[in-house]
């Protein structure tokens, strides 16, 4: 139910932003900057407040706290959100249920097969894993066939002829895969290696999120105007690659006496570099993914870029968790200390995320057209 809600909310909200500021590119950059900053702000607020709630109350309250927030947002929508569609301008349409079902099943099977590959006999070469992967790709092929024949498809395939749209969505998926994997394993490192509690972990991540918010809202609109969209994107992905590589150097020999030293020397610098990378990359790639689409495709383009980020995040995290777990278990079987093996598994995931970010930078350099500021 939360997934259905997010699927309705995110594209609609971004479409409203795009339509409100479509006549002023300077204001558009600022608006997208605020939009982009809201995600890490909410994410870190969730980690921070979740730590407080878990430490002081109990973990089920992290779900219940969203109920009054949701009610408040619903109450404010009629007052704050303008009606952009004039009366009589709405058009009726049909929902592509077959397309939605096939692509959802394909992605669900793909992620499930990756997550469970290490847990079953035979692993990646087992009949179960291979059959699920094959079914997933078959469903993806069915989705494409359905979209070609349906009168009102879920995703009109001609939208991918829009300049920069396909390449920017691929980059967005890679960005999501790299960033969410890094975020996930950084939290694990803080809690399992440095022995931070939920509240301490939330506090440790505040510098990263604060820097992202400041740059996205106040600095990035000006930088896009001066340097250009593509240039900022490549710089951001380069910084993100460097930051994730720095995380792969974090030590595992942590004690109460040297935790602060490890955080200040290894974690904080890598966090700052990664935050700069995300702040530089996210707004340009979001702009590239939606600004070239025709007005009638603006909702689809915004929905597509949100979806590719989520898909990239889910698949990337599933792969990194699988690889990290397998690597750690292999090292333990060879007699390596369990904590060292765990940290080596984290390192492999950080390196994997850095590779994804580097691939995104290469695609941006080669395939994204320079125009669009």
C-alpha positions, 0 to 999 in steps of 0.5 A, spaced: 500 500 500 505 504 501 508 503 494 502 504 491 501 511 494 508 513 493 507 511 485 501 516 485 505 521 489 512 522 487 510 523 479 504 528 481 508 532 485 514 533 480 509 534 475 506 540 479 513 543 480 515 542 473 508 546 470 508 551 475 515 553 473 516 551 466 516 559 464 522 561 468 528 556 468 532 560 473 526 559 478 525 552 475 532 550 477 531 553 484 524 549 485 528 542 483 533 544 488 528 544 493 525 538 490 531 534 490 533 536 497 527 534 500 529 527 499 535 527 503 532 531 508 526 527 509 531 521 509 536 523 514 530 526 519 527 519 518 534 516 520 535 521 526 528 521 529 527 513 528 533 513 532 530 517 538 524 513 537 527 506 537 531 508 543 526 512 547 520 508 546 519 502 541 520 500 534 513 500 532 512 507 533 517 509 527 511 507 523 505 510 527 509 517 527 507 517 520 499 517 521 499 524 523 504 527 518 500 524 513 493 526 515 496 533 516 499 533 509 492 531 506 489 537 510 494 542 507 493 539 500 487 543 498 490 550 501 497 549 498 497 546 492 494 550 486 489 546 481 493 547 474 488 543 470 482 548 468 475 545 468 473 541 462 480 540 460 481 533 464 481 527 459 478 520 460 483 514 459 484 507 461 489 504 465 494 499 462 493 493 467 497 488 463 503 492 462 503 494 470 502 487 472 508 484 467 513 490 469 511 489 476 512 482 476 518 482 472 522 487 477 519 483 483 522 476 481 528 479 479 530 483 486 527 476 489 532 472 485 538 476 487 536 477 494 535 469 495 541 467 491 546 466 497 541 462 501 539 456 497 543 450 495 546 451 488 546 459 489 546 463 483 547 456 479 541 453 482 535 451 478 530 456 482 535 462 481 536 461 474 528 460 472 526 466 476 531 470 472 529 467 466 521 468 468 523 476 470 526 477 463 521 474 459 516 478 463 520 484 461 519 482 454 512 481 455 511 488 458 515 491 451 510 487 447 504 490 451 506 497 450 507 496 443 500 494 442 496 497 447 492 504 445 494 507 451 500 504 454 503 505 461 509 508 458 509 510 450 515 507 448 516 513 443 518 517 449 525 514 449 526 518 442 526 524 446 534 527 447 537 525 453 531 521 456 534 514 455 541 515 457 539 520 463 534 515 466 540 509 465 544 514 469 539 515 474 538 508 475 545 507 476 546 513 481 540 510 485 544 503 485 550 507 488 547 512 493 542 507 496 547 501 497 553 506 500 547 509 505 545 502 507 552 499 508 555 506 511 549 505 516 551 498 518 558 500 518 557 505 524 552 500 528 556 494 527 563 496 526 563 502 530 558 500 535 554 506 534 547 506 537 541 508 532 541 515 535 548 516 534 548 513 527 543 519 525 547 524 528 553 521 524 549 522 518 547 529 519 553 533 516 552 529 509 545 531 509 546 538 511 551 539 506 546 536 500 541 540 502 545 547 502 548 545 496 542 543 492 537 549 494 542 555 494 548 553 490 546 548 485 541 553 481 547 558 480 552 552 478 548 550 473 547 556 470 555 558 470 558 551 468 552 547 465 548 541 466 552 536 463 558 539 466 555 539 473 553 532 473 560 529 471 563 533 476 558 530 481 559 523 479 566 523 479 566 526 486 561 520 488 566 515 485 571 518 490 567 518 496 565 511 495 572 509 494 574 512 500 569 509 504 572 502 502 578 504 506 575 504 513 578 500 518 575 494 523 579 495 529 574 500 533 574 501 540 571 506 545 577 510 545 578 510 537 571 511 535 571 518 534 578 518 531 576 513 525 569 517 524 573 524 523 579 521 519 575 516 515 568 517 515 567 524 515 571 526 509 568 520 505 561 523 507 563 530 505 566 528 498 560 523 497 555 529 499 558 534 494 557 528 489 550 527 490 548 534 490 552 536 484 549 530 480 542 529 482 539 536 480 542 536 473 540 528 472 533 530 474 533 536 469 536 532 464 530 526 464 524 531 464 526 537 461 526 535 454 520 531 454 513 534 450 508 537 455 503 532 454 509 527 456 511 531 462 507 526 467 510 520 464 517 523 464 517 525 471 514 518 473 519 514 469 525 518 472 522 517 479 521 509 478 528 508 475 531 511 481 527 506 485 528 500 481 536 502 480 536 503 488 532 496 489 536 492 484 543 495 486 542 494 493 540 487 492 546 485 488 551 489 493 547 485 499 548 479 496 555 480 494 557 483 500 554 477 504 557 472 500 564 475 500 564 475 508 561 468 509 567 466 504 572 469 508 570 466 515 570 459 512 577 461 510 578 463 518 578 470 517 576 474 524 568 475 523 568 482 524 574 483 519 570 479 514 564 483 515 568 489 514 571 486 508 564 485 505 562 492 506 568 494 503 567 490 497 560 493 496 563 500 497 567 499 491 561 496 487 558 502 488 564 506 486 564 502 480 556 504 478 558 511 479 564 511 475 559 507 469 554 513 470 560 518 469 562 515 463 555 514 460 554 521 461 560 523 458 559 519 452 551 519 451 548 525 454 548 531 449 551 538 452 545 542 451 539 543 456 541 548 461 
